[in-house]
């Protein structure tokens, strides 16, 4: 493992800022990816570069919306934030004729990139830190590598449920406003990325522009958050009534509405660290689900991949304590059996 100074030198040598003019950022469309992109854009613009930012819908693995503008922009360098190698590979294939050298700054488990003609650099937390990768969000990585607005990175840290790991960092942010306000600001951002996809770019521009985070509390984004919190609270109250409980393997399945699985699974697991929560929804012909287990007793990344093994048109992956999967709904019953099979085998070893 290198120290962060060596990693930064390697990164900036690769970027070769003196000889590039255009930079593209392709980032995940959650709180962590959003805030990483804000500080990334601010850094490159402060160095006189033209920057274009694209948000990738990881749940649908869809880069269709930005292939054409990316091709027209023709960046000299591209940076991927909060997207593991599987997503990066898919995107690179879609824009293969235009993309040149690229950097991946990410904290998910991933596989080695193969059959890629471009030069690339992958940076993970374990390149410079002993902190568990799932607890070192991309927003914090980008801040540590490029600098930027500390409170923006704080939103990403809280949104990625890593605030306990970075408690001192969060406390340092909250000199001019309270920690409660920073958490409320994060909830507002969570509302937009979860339920109002078309407003993500608007929120991104707003975060880039403002210096006082309290402005978010009085924005139109905050008004939308009230309905979102009511919806979440309604679903939380439904857990006992709607959940499927398999107590012998500490497992709970819960069906919810589209765009809510990730947020709800985090909320459920934050209150019960010793249960594996799988929160899912049906969207058209697909099932989308989030896996959470906060005591690190179950590898959610491994479980997610095992649960869809052999399925067509499917994907899965993430972190040890948090992962996701997407697959055709025709496989739903088999999916549930696979999950239980995996956990039965694990619990039989106790």
C-alpha positions as CSV (number, residue, x, y, z in Angstrom):
1,X,0.0,0.0,0.0
2,X,1.3,3.5,-0.9
3,X,0.6,6.7,1.0
4,X,-1.8,9.2,-0.5
5,X,0.9,11.5,-1.7
6,X,2.4,8.9,-4.0
7,X,-1.1,8.0,-5.2
8,X,-1.8,11.7,-6.0
9,X,1.5,12.0,-7.8
10,X,0.6,8.9,-9.9
11,X,-2.8,10.4,-10.6
12,X,-1.6,13.8,-11.7
13,X,1.2,12.4,-13.8
14,X,-1.5,10.3,-15.6
15,X,-3.8,13.3,-16.0
16,X,-1.1,15.5,-17.4
17,X,-3.1,18.7,-16.7
18,X,-0.7,21.0,-18.6
19,X,-1.5,19.2,-21.9
20,X,-5.2,18.6,-21.8
21,X,-8.1,21.0,-22.4
22,X,-11.3,18.9,-22.0
23,X,-12.3,16.6,-19.1
24,X,-15.4,14.4,-18.9
25,X,-16.7,13.1,-15.6
26,X,-19.0,10.1,-15.6
27,X,-20.4,9.5,-12.1
28,X,-23.0,7.3,-10.4
29,X,-26.4,9.0,-9.8
30,X,-26.6,8.6,-6.1
31,X,-25.6,11.0,-3.3
32,X,-22.0,9.7,-3.2
33,X,-21.6,10.0,-7.0
34,X,-23.3,13.3,-7.2
35,X,-21.1,15.0,-4.6
36,X,-17.9,13.4,-6.0
37,X,-18.8,14.9,-9.3
38,X,-19.3,18.4,-7.8
39,X,-15.8,18.6,-6.3
40,X,-14.3,16.9,-9.4
41,X,-15.8,19.5,-11.7
42,X,-14.8,22.4,-9.4
43,X,-11.2,21.2,-9.4
44,X,-10.8,20.9,-13.1
45,X,-12.6,24.2,-13.8
46,X,-10.3,25.9,-11.3
47,X,-7.4,24.6,-13.4
48,X,-8.8,26.1,-16.6
49,X,-10.3,22.9,-18.1
50,X,-13.6,22.6,-19.9
51,X,-15.7,20.0,-18.0
52,X,-18.7,18.1,-18.9
53,X,-20.4,15.8,-16.4
54,X,-22.6,12.8,-17.1
55,X,-24.6,10.8,-14.5
56,X,-24.9,7.1,-15.1
57,X,-28.1,5.2,-14.1
58,X,-26.5,2.2,-12.5
59,X,-29.8,0.5,-11.7
60,X,-30.7,0.2,-15.4
61,X,-27.0,0.0,-16.6
62,X,-28.0,2.8,-19.1
63,X,-25.5,5.1,-20.7
64,X,-27.7,5.8,-23.8
65,X,-28.6,9.3,-22.7
66,X,-25.1,10.6,-22.8
67,X,-23.3,8.7,-25.6
68,X,-24.1,11.3,-28.2
69,X,-23.1,14.4,-26.2
70,X,-20.0,12.6,-25.0
71,X,-19.0,11.8,-28.6
72,X,-19.6,15.5,-29.5
73,X,-17.6,16.7,-26.6
74,X,-14.5,14.5,-27.3
75,X,-12.7,14.8,-24.0
76,X,-8.9,14.5,-23.6
77,X,-9.3,12.6,-20.3
78,X,-12.3,10.9,-18.7
79,X,-12.9,10.2,-15.0
80,X,-15.3,7.7,-13.6
81,X,-16.5,8.3,-10.0
82,X,-18.3,5.7,-7.7
83,X,-18.6,3.2,-10.5
84,X,-16.9,-0.2,-10.3
85,X,-15.1,-1.9,-13.2
86,X,-18.2,-3.8,-14.4
87,X,-20.1,-0.6,-15.1
88,X,-17.0,1.1,-16.5
89,X,-16.5,-1.7,-18.9
90,X,-20.0,-1.4,-20.2
91,X,-19.8,2.4,-20.6
92,X,-16.4,2.2,-22.4
93,X,-17.8,-0.2,-24.9
94,X,-20.7,2.2,-25.6
95,X,-18.3,5.2,-26.2
96,X,-15.3,3.2,-27.4
97,X,-14.6,5.2,-30.5
98,X,-14.2,8.5,-28.7
99,X,-13.0,7.8,-25.2
100,X,-9.2,8.1,-24.6
101,X,-7.3,7.7,-21.4
102,X,-9.5,7.4,-18.3
103,X,-9.3,7.2,-14.5
104,X,-11.6,5.2,-12.2
105,X,-11.9,6.5,-8.6
106,X,-14.2,4.0,-6.8
107,X,-14.7,2.1,-3.6
108,X,-16.7,-0.9,-4.7
109,X,-15.5,-4.5,-5.2
110,X,-14.7,-5.0,-8.8
111,X,-12.9,-7.2,-11.3
112,X,-9.9,-6.4,-13.4
113,X,-10.6,-4.5,-16.7
114,X,-9.8,-6.7,-19.7
115,X,-10.0,-6.2,-23.4
116,X,-9.7,-2.4,-23.0
117,X,-7.5,-0.6,-25.6
118,X,-7.3,2.7,-23.7
119,X,-4.7,3.5,-21.1
120,X,-6.4,3.7,-17.7
121,X,-5.7,4.1,-13.9
122,X,-7.9,2.6,-11.2
123,X,-7.7,4.0,-7.7
124,X,-9.3,2.3,-4.7
125,X,-9.2,3.2,-1.0
126,X,-6.9,0.3,-0.3
127,X,-4.3,1.8,-2.5
128,X,-3.6,4.4,0.2
129,X,-5.6,3.5,3.3
130,X,-6.4,0.6,5.7
131,X,-10.0,1.7,6.0
132,X,-12.5,-0.8,4.8
133,X,-13.4,0.2,1.2
134,X,-17.1,0.3,1.7
135,X,-16.6,2.9,4.5
136,X,-14.4,5.2,2.3
137,X,-17.0,6.7,-0.2
138,X,-16.0,8.1,-3.6
139,X,-17.0,11.6,-2.4
140,X,-14.3,11.4,0.3
141,X,-11.8,9.9,-2.1
142,X,-12.3,12.8,-4.6
143,X,-12.1,15.3,-1.8
144,X,-8.8,13.8,-0.5
145,X,-7.3,13.7,-4.0
146,X,-8.6,17.0,-5.5
147,X,-9.9,19.1,-2.6
148,X,-13.1,21.1,-2.9
149,X,-16.1,21.9,-0.7
150,X,-15.8,19.9,2.5
151,X,-19.5,20.1,3.2
152,X,-20.3,18.7,-0.2
153,X,-18.0,15.7,0.5
154,X,-19.8,15.4,3.9
155,X,-23.2,14.9,2.1
156,X,-21.7,12.0,0.2
157,X,-20.2,10.5,3.3
158,X,-23.6,10.6,5.1
159,X,-25.5,9.5,2.1
160,X,-23.3,6.5,1.7
161,X,-23.8,5.6,5.4
162,X,-20.2,6.1,6.3
163,X,-20.6,8.9,8.9
164,X,-19.5,6.7,11.9
165,X,-16.1,6.1,10.2
166,X,-15.7,9.8,9.4
167,X,-17.2,11.3,12.6
168,X,-14.3,13.7,13.1
169,X,-14.5,14.8,9.4
170,X,-18.3,15.5,9.8
171,X,-17.7,17.4,13.1
172,X,-15.1,19.6,11.4
173,X,-17.6,20.5,8.7
174,X,-20.3,21.6,11.2
175,X,-18.7,24.8,12.6
176,X,-21.2,27.2,11.0
177,X,-24.2,24.9,11.0
178,X,-25.3,21.9,13.0
179,X,-24.8,18.2,12.3
180,X,-28.6,17.9,12.3
181,X,-28.8,20.4,9.5
182,X,-26.1,18.5,7.5
183,X,-28.1,15.3,7.8
184,X,-31.2,17.1,6.7
185,X,-29.4,18.5,3.7
186,X,-28.3,15.0,2.9
187,X,-31.9,13.8,3.1
188,X,-32.9,16.4,0.6
189,X,-30.2,15.2,-1.8
190,X,-31.4,11.6,-1.2
191,X,-34.9,12.6,-2.1
192,X,-33.8,14.1,-5.5
193,X,-31.5,11.2,-6.5
194,X,-34.1,8.6,-5.4
195,X,-37.4,10.1,-6.7
196,X,-36.6,13.0,-9.1
197,X,-34.1,11.8,-11.6
198,X,-34.8,14.6,-14.0
199,X,-33.7,17.1,-11.3
200,X,-30.3,15.6,-10.5
201,X,-28.5,17.8,-12.9
202,X,-30.3,20.9,-11.5
203,X,-29.3,19.9,-8.0
204,X,-25.7,19.3,-9.2
205,X,-25.5,22.8,-10.6
206,X,-27.0,24.2,-7.4
207,X,-24.3,22.4,-5.3
208,X,-21.6,23.6,-7.6
209,X,-22.8,27.2,-7.3
210,X,-23.6,27.8,-3.6
211,X,-21.1,28.2,-0.8
212,X,-23.6,28.2,2.0
213,X,-25.2,24.8,2.4
214,X,-28.1,26.2,4.4
215,X,-29.5,27.5,1.1
216,X,-30.6,24.0,0.3
217,X,-32.8,24.0,3.4
218,X,-34.9,26.8,1.9
219,X,-34.8,25.6,-1.7
220,X,-37.5,24.0,-3.8
221,X,-35.6,20.7,-3.4
222,X,-36.4,20.9,0.4
223,X,-40.2,21.1,-0.4
224,X,-40.0,17.9,-2.4
225,X,-38.3,16.2,0.5
226,X,-41.3,16.5,2.8
227,X,-43.4,14.1,0.7
228,X,-40.4,11.8,0.3
229,X,-39.9,11.5,4.1
230,X,-43.6,10.8,4.5
231,X,-43.3,8.0,1.9
232,X,-40.3,6.5,3.7
233,X,-42.0,6.6,7.1
234,X,-45.1,4.9,5.7
235,X,-43.0,2.1,4.3
236,X,-41.0,1.7,7.5
237,X,-44.2,1.3,9.4
238,X,-45.2,-1.4,6.9
239,X,-42.1,-3.6,7.6
240,X,-43.8,-5.8,10.2
241,X,-46.9,-6.2,8.1
242,X,-45.4,-6.6,4.6
243,X,-42.0,-8.2,5.3
244,X,-41.2,-11.8,4.8
245,X,-39.2,-13.0,7.8
246,X,-36.9,-16.0,7.8
247,X,-35.6,-15.8,11.3
248,X,-33.5,-18.9,11.3
249,X,-31.1,-17.2,8.8
250,X,-31.8,-13.6,10.0
251,X,-33.3,-12.7,6.7
252,X,-36.1,-10.2,5.7
253,X,-37.5,-9.7,2.3
254,X,-39.6,-6.5,1.7
255,X,-41.3,-5.3,-1.4
256,X,-41.6,-1.5,-2.0
257,X,-42.2,1.0,-4.7
258,X,-39.8,1.8,-7.5
259,X,-36.7,3.9,-6.6
260,X,-37.0,3.2,-2.9
261,X,-35.1,-0.1,-2.3
262,X,-31.7,1.4,-1.8
263,X,-32.8,4.1,0.7
264,X,-35.2,1.8,2.6
265,X,-32.7,-1.1,2.9
266,X,-30.2,1.4,4.4
267,X,-32.8,2.7,6.9
268,X,-33.9,-0.8,7.9
269,X,-30.4,-2.1,8.4
270,X,-29.3,1.0,10.3
271,X,-31.9,0.0,13.0
272,X,-31.0,-3.7,13.0
273,X,-27.4,-4.5,12.1
274,X,-27.8,-8.3,12.6
275,X,-30.4,-8.9,9.9
276,X,-29.9,-9.3,6.2
277,X,-32.4,-7.0,4.4
278,X,-33.4,-7.5,0.8
279,X,-35.7,-4.7,-0.3
280,X,-37.0,-5.1,-3.9
281,X,-39.4,-3.6,-6.4
282,X,-40.9,-4.6,-9.7
283,X,-40.3,-2.3,-12.7
284,X,-41.8,-3.5,-15.9
285,X,-40.3,-6.9,-16.6
286,X,-37.5,-6.6,-14.0
287,X,-36.8,-6.9,-10.3
288,X,-34.5,-4.4,-8.7
289,X,-33.3,-5.1,-5.2
290,X,-30.9,-3.8,-2.5
291,X,-29.0,-6.0,-0.1
292,X,-27.9,-4.7,3.3
293,X,-26.2,-6.2,6.4
294,X,-24.4,-3.8,8.7
295,X,-22.6,-6.2,11.1
296,X,-20.3,-7.6,8.3
297,X,-21.5,-11.1,9.1
298,X,-22.8,-11.6,5.5
299,X,-21.0,-10.6,2.3
300,X,-23.8,-8.8,0.5
301,X,-21.7,-8.5,-2.7
302,X,-21.1,-12.3,-2.8
303,X,-24.8,-13.0,-1.8
304,X,-26.1,-10.7,-4.6
305,X,-23.9,-12.4,-7.2
306,X,-24.9,-15.9,-6.0
307,X,-28.6,-15.0,-6.0
308,X,-28.7,-14.3,-9.8
309,X,-26.1,-16.9,-10.9
310,X,-27.2,-18.3,-14.3
311,X,-29.9,-15.7,-14.9
312,X,-30.0,-14.0,-18.3
313,X,-29.9,-10.2,-18.7
314,X,-28.9,-9.8,-15.0
315,X,-26.3,-7.9,-13.0
316,X,-25.2,-7.7,-9.3
317,X,-22.5,-6.3,-7.2
318,X,-21.5,-3.8,-4.6
319,X,-19.8,-3.8,-1.2
320,X,-19.5,-6.3,1.6
321,X,-22.3,-4.6,3.7
322,X,-24.3,-3.3,0.8
323,X,-25.0,-4.5,-2.7
324,X,-27.7,-4.5,-5.5
325,X,-29.1,-6.8,-8.2
326,X,-31.3,-6.5,-11.2
327,X,-32.8,-9.4,-13.1
328,X,-35.9,-10.4,-15.1
329,X,-39.0,-11.0,-12.9
330,X,-39.5,-14.5,-14.3
331,X,-36.5,-15.5,-12.1
332,X,-38.0,-14.0,-8.9
333,X,-38.9,-17.3,-7.2
334,X,-35.5,-18.9,-8.1
335,X,-33.8,-15.7,-6.8
336,X,-35.4,-16.1,-3.4
337,X,-34.5,-19.7,-3.2
338,X,-30.9,-18.9,-4.1
339,X,-30.7,-16.3,-1.3
340,X,-32.0,-18.7,1.3
341,X,-29.7,-21.4,0.0
342,X,-26.7,-19.2,0.4
343,X,-27.7,-18.1,3.9
344,X,-28.6,-21.6,5.0
345,X,-25.1,-22.8,4.0
346,X,-23.5,-19.9,5.8
347,X,-25.6,-20.4,9.0
348,X,-25.1,-24.2,9.0
349,X,-21.4,-23.5,9.7
350,X,-22.1,-21.7,12.9
